[in-house]
């Protein structure tokens, strides 16, 4: 019984240490996630502009899956930087450019300027 108590005590100590480490890792993950919040905001702004294009012409239907695919491509294909603020600006620019180019392929020429205007006003409204 004493051996069992010693084993339980050792396991309890290991579990407590693991919980402390997990809390530290969670704090680090949350801090990193929050530092990229501007990138996610830009993505959501662009998605809602793209989604609203269907009000201009019913032909302009783009799924969330397609927009997410373009978003992820922009993340992968963007240049990297060791400076966090510079990296965030690079990502925002890459996402905006990738979504703009790919969505413009399916727009009538007359609506491309309107799409550009909607993107610009939405980004400005957010800032």
C-alpha positions in Angstrom: 0.0 0.0 0.0 2.9 2.4 0.7 4.4 1.6 -2.7 1.1 2.4 -4.3 0.9 5.7 -2.5 4.5 6.6 -3.6 3.6 5.7 -7.2 0.4 7.8 -7.0 2.4 10.7 -5.4 5.0 10.6 -8.2 2.3 10.4 -10.9 0.5 13.4 -9.3 3.7 15.4 -9.3 4.2 14.6 -13.0 0.6 15.5 -13.9 0.9 18.8 -12.0 4.1 19.7 -13.9 2.5 18.7 -17.2 -0.5 21.0 -16.5 1.8 23.9 -15.7 3.7 23.3 -19.0 0.4 23.1 -20.9 -0.8 26.4 -19.5 2.5 28.0 -20.6 2.1 26.6 -24.1 -1.5 27.7 -24.2 -0.4 31.3 -23.3 2.2 31.2 -26.1 -0.2 29.9 -28.6 -2.8 32.6 -27.7 -0.2 35.4 -27.9 0.9 34.2 -31.3 -2.7 33.8 -32.6 -3.6 37.3 -31.4 -0.6 38.8 -33.1 -2.0 37.5 -36.5 -5.5 38.9 -35.8 -5.1 41.6 -38.5 -4.5 39.0 -41.1 -7.7 37.2 -40.2 -9.6 40.4 -40.2 -8.4 41.2 -43.7 -9.5 37.8 -44.8 -13.0 38.2 -43.4 -13.3 41.7 -44.9 -12.4 40.3 -48.3 -14.7 37.3 -48.0 -17.7 39.5 -47.2 -17.0 41.7 -50.1 -16.8 38.7 -52.4 -20.0 37.3 -50.9 -21.7 40.6 -51.5 -20.9 40.4 -55.2 -23.8 38.1 -55.7 -26.1 41.1 -55.0 -24.6 42.8 -58.1 -25.1 39.7 -60.3 -26.4 36.3 -59.3 -23.6 34.7 -61.4 -21.0 35.9 -58.8 -21.3 32.9 -56.4 -18.1 32.0 -54.7 -18.1 29.5 -51.9 -16.3 29.9 -48.6 -14.3 26.8 -49.4 -13.0 28.5 -52.6 -12.1 31.7 -50.7 -10.4 29.7 -48.0 -8.4 27.8 -50.6 -7.2 31.1 -52.1 -6.5 32.5 -48.6 -4.3 29.4 -47.8 -2.5 29.7 -51.1 -1.7 33.3 -50.4 -0.3 32.3 -47.0 1.9 29.6 -48.4 3.2 31.5 -51.4 3.9 34.8 -49.6 7.5 35.7 -48.7 8.6 35.3 -45.2 10.1 37.8 -42.8 11.6 37.5 -39.3 10.0 40.8 -38.3 6.4 40.1 -37.1 4.9 43.5 -38.2 6.6 43.2 -41.7 5.3 39.6 -42.0 1.7 40.7 -41.1 1.9 43.4 -43.8 3.3 40.9 -46.3 0.5 38.5 -45.6 -2.3 41.1 -45.8 -0.9 42.3 -49.1 -0.6 38.7 -50.5 -4.1 37.8 -49.4 -5.6 40.9 -50.9 -3.7 40.5 -54.2 -4.4 36.8 -54.5 -8.1 37.1 -53.8 -8.4 40.2 -56.1 -6.7 38.5 -59.1 -8.6 35.2 -58.8 -12.0 36.8 -58.2 -11.5 39.3 -61.0 -11.2 36.4 -63.5 -14.8 35.7 -63.1 -16.1 39.2 -63.1 -17.5 41.2 -66.1 -15.1 44.0 -67.0 -17.7 46.6 -65.9 -17.8 45.2 -62.4 -14.0 45.0 -61.8 -13.8 48.6 -60.8 -16.8 48.3 -58.5 -15.1 45.3 -56.9 -11.9 47.3 -56.3 -13.9 50.1 -54.8 -15.8 47.8 -52.5 -12.5 46.3 -51.3 -11.0 49.7 -50.7 -14.0 51.1 -48.8 -14.3 48.0 -46.7 -10.7 48.1 -45.7 -10.9 51.8 -44.9 -14.1 51.4 -43.0 -12.4 48.8 -40.8 -9.4 50.9 -40.1 
